[in-house]
Amino acid sequence: MPKQNSTAVVDREEPRRILGVLRSGDLVRAYDLALRRREVARHRAHQVRLGALASGTLVAEVVVEPGAACEGRRLAEAGWPPDAVLASIRRGSLTLVPRGDTRLLAGDVLVLVAGSEASRAACARLCEAARAGPGAP
């Protein structure tokens, strides 16, 4: 197991008083969290810009749920309505430019631009997990 470096955090007024310990792993985790938050903020700004450019259309974020009809499918196979376009896919800390051969995975956050509420709803249904119908166990 690799050795973790650590540094004592001391009080400015009383340098002999230890307030805590800072480990190198803590710094790496904090840096990773900051990068993820920055990517989410960029993604949301991109979504807002799309909404401003595409007046008369709907811009929405949809999450691909485990077991959804579109999970594991390529975009070209997913069956999107003709007036709906995927603008971007956020996968973990990455933002992907969607292409026809991009496979959708559970947890992907899709930014879609749709020409109508019906199209937005159809896209959302493709990304929802299959629900048991009435009378199902």
C-alpha positions, -999 to +999 in steps of 0.1 A: +000+000+000+015+034-010+025+057+019+004+089+022+022+121+030+006+142+056+011+177+070+000+191+103-023+221+102-015+245+130-031+276+145-016+309+132-017+325+166-003+294+185+019+275+161+024+247+186-013+240+186-023+214+160-057+219+145-057+188+122-038+168+096-039+172+059-032+141+038-021+141+002-052+120-006-074+147+008-058+172-017-064+149-046-100+143-037-107+180-033-090+188-066-111+161-083-143+174-068-134+210-079-129+197-115-162+179-115-180+210-102-164+232-128-175+208-156-211+207-143-211+245-143-198+246-178-224+221-189-252+242-174-239+274-190-238+256-223-275+245-217-285+281-209-267+294-241-286+268-262-319+279-246-312+316-255-302+307-291-331+284-298-362+304-290-394+286-296-377+253-287-373+234-254-339+227-239-340+200-212-317+177-192-326+141-192-308+113-172-305+078-187-318+054-161-306+019-156-328-004-177-340+024-200-349+016-236-320+037-249-294+023-225-266+006-243-279+017-277-261+039-302-278+073-307-286+064-343-306+034-330-324+051-301-355+062-319-354+100-311-383+121-324-373+139-357-375+174-341-352+165-311-314+168-312-289+159-285-266+188-279-242+172-254-238+142-231-223+146-196-207+113-185-191+116-151-167+145-154-166+144-192-187+163-217-192+144-249-202+157-283-229+132-294-225+113-327-246+086-342-223+058-330-221+072-294-235+045-270-258+058-242-250+045-207-270+046-175-262+078-156-255+098-188-270+133-185-283+143-219-289+179-230-315+178-257-331+205-278-367+196-288-392+214-311-421+205-288-431+194-254-443+161-269-409+154-284-392+163-251-415+139-233-408+111-259-371+115-253-376+114-215-396+082-219-368+066-238-344+074-209-367+061-182-364+026-167-392+002-177-419+004-150-441-026-141-476-021-153-509-026-133-512-060-118-474-068-122-456-083-092 
